[in-house]
Amino acid sequence: MSKFANLTRRFFSDDEGATLLEYGMLVLLITVLSITAVKNIGSKVSNGFNTVNTNLPN
């Protein structure tokens, strides 16, 4: 029975999985923010080029 108790105690005190989950969530957050930033900046740059293109003389 003490072997089972030791195994159970070790299982609940191990925090490596929690650390991996935190890093995964951090990577997910950075990815979402990067995609959002690229979409917003890309549309603004595209609009700027379209404005310059329409204002150029023929």
C-alpha positions as CSV (number, residue, x, y, z in Angstrom):
1,M,0.0,0.0,0.0
2,S,2.9,2.4,0.7
3,K,4.1,2.0,-2.9
4,F,0.6,3.1,-4.2
5,A,0.7,6.0,-1.7
6,N,4.1,7.1,-2.9
7,L,3.0,6.9,-6.5
8,T,-0.1,9.0,-5.8
9,R,1.9,11.6,-3.9
10,R,4.4,11.9,-6.7
11,F,1.7,12.2,-9.3
12,F,0.0,15.1,-7.5
13,S,3.3,16.9,-6.7
14,D,4.6,16.7,-10.3
15,D,4.2,20.1,-12.0
16,E,6.0,19.5,-15.3
17,G,2.7,19.0,-17.2
18,A,1.4,22.3,-15.8
19,T,4.5,24.1,-17.1
20,L,4.1,22.6,-20.5
21,L,0.5,23.7,-20.6
22,E,1.5,27.2,-19.6
23,Y,4.1,27.4,-22.4
24,G,1.5,26.1,-24.9
25,M,-1.0,28.7,-23.9
26,L,1.7,31.4,-24.2
27,V,2.6,30.2,-27.7
28,L,-1.1,30.2,-28.7
29,L,-1.5,33.8,-27.4
30,I,1.5,35.0,-29.3
31,T,0.3,33.3,-32.5
32,V,-3.2,34.8,-32.3
33,L,-1.7,38.3,-31.6
34,S,0.7,38.0,-34.5
35,I,-2.0,36.9,-37.0
36,T,-4.2,39.8,-35.8
37,A,-1.4,42.3,-36.2
38,V,-0.4,41.1,-39.7
39,K,-4.0,41.3,-40.9
40,N,-4.5,44.8,-39.6
41,I,-1.1,46.1,-40.9
42,G,-1.5,44.3,-44.2
43,S,-4.9,45.9,-44.9
44,K,-3.6,49.4,-44.0
45,V,-0.5,48.9,-46.3
46,S,-2.7,47.7,-49.1
47,N,-5.0,50.7,-48.7
48,G,-2.0,53.0,-48.8
49,F,-0.7,51.5,-52.0
50,N,-4.2,51.7,-53.6
51,T,-4.4,55.4,-52.7
52,V,-1.0,56.1,-54.1
53,N,-1.9,54.2,-57.3
54,T,-5.2,56.0,-57.9
55,N,-3.5,59.4,-57.3
56,L,-0.7,58.8,-59.8
57,P,-1.0,60.5,-63.2
58,N,-1.7,58.3,-66.2
